[in-house]
Amino acid sequence: MEIAAQFERTAREARKGRLTEARVRATLGDLLARVNGSSMATVTTMDFLEGWLENKARELSEGSLPEYRKAVEHLHKILGARANQPIDIITRLDATRFRDELAKRLSAATANKYLKIARVAWTDAQRDGLVSENVFSLVKTLKPNAAKRRPFTLPELKAVLDACDVEWRGMVLAGLYTGQRLGDIASLTWQQIDFEQNEIRFITRKTGKSLVIPVADPLRGHLLSIAGVDDAAAPVFRSSFECASNTLGRRFSEILMAAKLIPKVGHGKRSGKGRDSRRSVGGLCFHCLRHTATSLLKNAGVSDGVAKQIIGHESDAVSRAYTHIETDSLKRAIEGMPDVTK
C-alpha cells in the first residue's frame, strides 16, 4: 500500500508540472530501498570515467592512452554539469550532442574515434550495471571528410624540404625514409641510431612494436651533418623533443603553408576551435609521409611483406589501405627509394 501511495503522490506532482528528474530518482531510490533494503547506485559520469581510465592505463599502449584521456576530456566539457550527475541520466540526445559538438571542430575521423571510445566506456558501464543501455552505440558515426590523406608527390616533397629549417628537414626525411609517426620521430635519441650497422631502432608508441629500419643514404647524410653530441641519450631533434603532438602538427602545417601546399592562415585569423582543430588541409599532413613511404616502396617493386615490415603496419589490411601503387627485400628496399634531396 505504501508503494502505491508513493506512486500516487509522484503522479500528482507530475500532473502539476513539478516532477523533476531528481524527484523521480529520489522516488525510485526510496522504493528500491523499501523493496530490497539497498539504494540505487549514484555513481556520477566523471567518477566512473576517472576509475575507468585508471583501469585502461593497465591495458592500453602508451600511444593509445592519451587518446582515451582526450575523449574523456571532451565528454566532460560537452556534457557540462550533467557529467557530475549520475551516469544513468546520460541519454541518446546527450550522446548525439557529443558527436555533433566534436564534428564542429574535429575531422570526422577524429570525432568518430572519440565516439567509439565513449561506446567502449558505456559498454563497461552497462556490464557493471550502472546503465541500462549503451546510448553512444545508438549514435551513428560521421561520414568521412572528402579530403582524405594522400601521398606527397616528389615535387611537393622538394617544396616541403625547401621550406624546412635544419631540424624539420631531418624530421621530414626521417618520416619519409622510415615511415614512422611524427611523435616517434620527434622522440628519437642518438642511442637509437647505429651508424656502424646503419640502422635506426624504434619502439612505436601506438603499438609498442619494436622496429629496426635501415637508414637510407639521404637520411644518413643529414643525420651525420647534425651529429656530434657526446650524450647518447640526447635528442636528435632538440626543439621538437617531447613536444605535444598538436604542437608538432601545427608546426608542420606552417611548413606546408610556407611551401604553398595548403592555404595560408594568419595568426590573427585562427578559428579558435581549440588544440584539436583540423591539422590537414587538402589531405596533406605529416602522416602523409607514411603513405608516401609505402607508395615509394611499392613503386620500387618491394613486396607487401617487406613494405609492411619497414613501415610497421599491424595487418595486411592496413598495409593495403596505405598502398597507392601496387607492383611486385629490407635493405635493398630502402636503397631503392628515390633521393628526394637531389
N, C-alpha and C positions, 0 to 999 in steps of 0.2 A: 504493500500500500504506500509505503513511504517513497518508493521509487516512482510509482505512478504519480504521486503528488508532486514530486520533484520535476517530472516531465511536464506536468500541467503548469507549474509556475514558470518554467522555461518557455513554454508555448505562449503564455500571456505576455511575457517580456518581448517575444518575437512579434506578436500582434501589435504591440505598442511601439515597435521600431527601436527598442532599447537592447536588442540582443547583439552582443559583440562577440568577436572571436574569442577574446579572453574569457567571457562569461560561459561560452559553450565548453571551452576546455576545462574550466573550473567545475562545471556541472558533470561532465563526463568523468573527470578525475574523482569527484566525490562519489559518483555511482560505482566506479570501479573499486574504490576503497571499501564501500559498503558490501559489495558482492564477494570479493576475494581477499580483502584486507591489504591490498597493495595499491599504491598510487601509480598514476601514469608517469612514464619516463618523460623528463623535461630537459633532455639534452639539447642545447642550442646548436644551430648550424655551425657556428665557428668553433664551439667546444669540440664537436665531432670532427670537424675538418682538421683542427690542430692535432688531435690524437691520431687521426688517420694519416697525416703527413709523417708523424713520428714513426708509425709502423712502416710506411712506404720507404722511409730512409734506409731501412734494413733490407729492402727488396730491390730498389731501383739502382741503376748505374749512376755514376757521378754526373753524367751528362743529362740524364732524364729527370732527376730530382728537381733541378731548378725550374723546369717547365711545369711540373706539378705544383710547385710553390707559386709560380706566376698565376696559374689557373685559380688557385685558392685566393690569391690577392684580388684578382678580377671579380671573383664571386662576392667577396666581402664588400668591395667598392660598389658593385652594381646592385646587390641586394639591399645595401644600406642598413637601416635599423632592423630589417627583417632577419638579417644574418645573426643577430643577437637574441632572437626568439627561438622557440622550439623548432627543431628541424622539420617536424611533420607539417608545419604550416606552409612550407615552400610548395608552390603549385606549378602546374604546367605553364601558367601565364608567367610566373617568375622565370622559369627555365627559358621560355621563348624570349623574354626581355633580355636575359643574359646573352643569348645568342645574337640578338639584334643589336645590342649595345656594342658587343665585340666587333660586329660587322662594320660599324661606323668608323672604326679606327685601325682595324687589322685586316690583313689579307684573309680571303676566305679559308685558305689552308690553315692559317694560324687560329682563326676563330673556331674552325671545326676541331682542331686539335684540343683546344681548351674545353669545348663542349664534350668531347669524348672523354676527357679526364673527369669532368663533372659526372658523366654517366658511370664511370668506374667507382667514384666516391659514393654515389647514391645506390649502386648495386651492393656495395658493402654495408651501407646504412640499412638497406632493405633486408639483407641477410642477418643483420644484428637486431632486427625487429623494431628499428627506430622509425621507419616509414613504411607505409603500406604498398607504395608503388614507386617505381623509378621515373619521376616526372621528366628527367632530362632525356631518357630514352624515347619519350613521346615526341620530342622535338627533332625535326629533320635537319640534317646538315645543310650548309650553304652550297650553292652552285659555285664551282671553281671559277676564279677570276680568268678573264680572257687572256691576260698577259702571263703566259707560263714561262718558267725558266727555260733558257736555251743556251747552247754553247756560244762562246765568243768566236767570231771569225778571226783569221790571222791578222787582217788589217786592224780590227778592233783591239786585239791583244797588243799590237805595236803602239796604238794610240794610248792604251792604258799605261803601258810601261813608260812612255814618254811623259806622262802626267804624274808619275810617281817620284817621290824622293828616294833616297838610297834604301831606307828601311822597307818601305812599301814595295819597292821593286823586288827586293828579296822575298817578301811575303807572297807577292803575285807569282813569282817564279816557283816558289815552293808549292803554292796552291795548284799551279798548272802541272808541274812535273812529279808531284806525289799524289795529287787528287784528294788531299786531306782537307778537313774543315778548318775554317778560319780560327776558331778557338784553339785547336790543337797546334796550328802553325804558330800562332802568337805566343804559345806557351813553350815553344822549343827552347832547350838549353843546349850548350855546346857539348855536353856529355852524351847527348843523343845522336851526335854526328860523328861517324868514324871515317876520317878521310883516308886512312890506310886501306880499309875494306871498301871504301866508297859507298857507305850505307847510312841511312837515317832510320832511327828506331822510334816508333810511335806506340803509345798505348792510348787508344782513342777514348775520349771522354764519354761519348754517346753509348758505345757498345762495350768498352773495356777490352777491346780486341788489341792484341799485340801484332804490330806490323813492322817488317824490315824491308825497306824500299831502297833500291839502288839509286844513287844520286846522278841525275842527268848532268851532262857537261855544262850547259848554260847555268844551271843552279849551282853546281860545284864551283865554277869560276866566280860567281858572285859571292858565295859564302867565304871563299878563300880571301876575297878582297876586303871583307869586313871582319875577318878573324883577327886574332892577336890578343885575346883575353886569356889571362893565366887561370882564372877560376872556371873550372869545367861546369860548375852549376850555374854560371852566369847565363842570363837570357841571350838568345841570338838577336832578338828584335826588342831592344830595351824599352822603347817608348810604348810598345803595344803589349808588353808582358803583363799578364794578369788584368788587362783592361776588360771591362764588361763587354759582352757580345754586341749589345746595342751601340756602344760607343765605337767599336771597331767597324760595325756595319755602316754607321753614319759616316765615318772617315772614308770608307771605300766608296760610298755614294758620292762624296765630294770629289774623289778622283775621277769617277765616271762622268761627273758634270764637267770637270776640267778637260776631260778627253772628248767632250761634246757627244757622249753616247747616251746621255739622258738629259732631260730639260733641267736647266739651272734654276735653283731656288735660292733666293737671297735670304740671309739670316733674318731680315725683318719681315719675311713673308712666310715663315714657317706656319704650318697648320695648327700647331698647338695641340696635336692629338696624342701627345704623350710618347714615352720612350718606345712603345711597341708599334708605333705607326709604320706603315709600309716602307720597306727599305729598298725595294726594287721597282724600277720603272722600265716598261718595255721588256720585261722578262730578264733583265740583267742585274746580277748581284755577285758577290764573291763566290757563292755556292755554285755559280755557273762555271767556274773554273773546274769544278769536279765533273760536270757534264763534258766540258771541253777536253779534259784529260782522257776520259773514256772514249770520246769520239776520235781523238788523235791516235789513241792506241789501236782502236778498231780499224781506222783508216790505214794504219801501218801494217795491217794484216795480223794483228795479235789475236789469239783465240779468246773466247769469252772467259775461260777459266783463268788465264793469265791476267787479263784485264781486271777480273774480279779480285784476284789475289793482291794486285797492286793497289787498287782503289779501296779495297776493304769492304765491299758490299757483302751483306749478310746472306743474300739469297740470289739464285739465278733470276728470279722475277724482278728483283730490284736492279740487278745488272742490266737486264733487258730494258727496263724503264729509262736507264741512263744512256742507252745506246742510240746514237743518231745515224751512224754509218755502219752497216753490217758487212763485214768481209771475213774471209777465213784468212824467246819463251820468256825469264823475269828480267834479266839484264839486257838481252837483245831487244826486248820490247821497249825499254826506256830509251835505249840508244836509237831506236827507230823513230822517236818523236822529233818533230822539226825544231830547229833552233829559232825561237821567236825573237831572239836578241839581235839577229843579223838582218 
